[in-house]
């Protein structure tokens, strides 16, 4: 795990005001950014934790995802981006964060995320999970959908920030 980019911005946030939003962000979508911006309004500090998912085929390399997230969140002074390896609750412990943020689009997401929250609670009772419901405008967007649209040459700019759309086109054009 790398140190948060904002560590030099001032005193570290208190644990109850430091949240972590983990995900593979392959690619980061407008729905992810909606959750990040809303969580940034709620918590003193938000670390967006980028992970490699061992069973998923990557569209964008880990380093590129980190760069794109940093650019997309540059307007949020209390947001940093870090790379997590291993269990997210271990990353929370290392950062001193006590809150996990998860975005929820639908009932299927809720069932999965509730199961993960209970598992994380069993492993790290001091870490709580907060669910943020997706804005209706973004509820249909998923990274999987974006990857499928990209591979078929569709209009990914409807679902991702402009810089992400450019990166996706570069990768898909190279295939």
Order of alpha helices (4+ residues) and beta strands (2+ residues): beta-alpha-beta-alpha-beta-alpha-beta-alpha-beta-alpha-alpha
